[in-house]
Amino acid sequence: MISRVALDAPARAPSGKTSAYAIGKQGGLLIDPATRHSELDELVAERVDHVAVTHHHPDHVGAVTAYAETWDLTVWALTGRGDAFAAATGVQPDRHFAPGETIPAAGGVEVLDTPGHAPEHVSFVVPEGIVTGDLAVSEGSVVVGAPEGDMRAYLTSLRRVHARDPDRLYPGHGPVIEDPRSTCARLIKHRLDREKRVLEAINAGEETPEAIVEAAYEKDVSDVYELARATVLAHLEKLAVEGEIRYDGDRAMPA
Ligand SMILES: [Zn+2]
């Protein structure tokens, strides 16, 4: 059983809303409570004993402390990320999970490692599908920008979810995704198309991130320039690791 409540979230959320999920009929798991909400209060009171988040961004963690304290929930965090979790949420985790482990909530919820959008990003496997936070959206794309974002990890995460072939994806923003495989394929293609343009720009002699942004985006990105630049930097880091280019943090050159 999975219930979704779309909450008004801080400005960072692209849609202005973040979906929280309550998993299970009893002893359940609350995921990504951005704010308190009466509908979510009822779900938690009726059937939730645990709380976890997909990642630490403010639009996913805002009400973790409030729910944890009001209903005495067991607070879970990714192993090795407990301090960052506490800094983001204001509450110390009671227990830790590692990717691949199963949280003993709602009959067992497997944790899937899905970094990229954020280094600590995980997803949660439930009978109906996978709760994927900011890994995927039904339209458009998510932010994967340096220094926090990791493009190489992000693509690996999308492939991991694609390989699982779930029935549905339950994202942090926007509607439930009914065609997970084609959505993952679309998101992967979107990144590889951009990467191809980045590589072409470098092979054509562009060296600075600014010049590469100019060459790799067709449309005017002045409104979202910092985002475009951070995305290009994430592509440069990936291409350098893969030996496709040389990149010293300031300038990129053909390998
Ligand atoms: Zn996020």
Residues whose N, C-alpha, C, O or C-beta is under 5 A from the ligand:
A	BS01	ZN	H57 D134
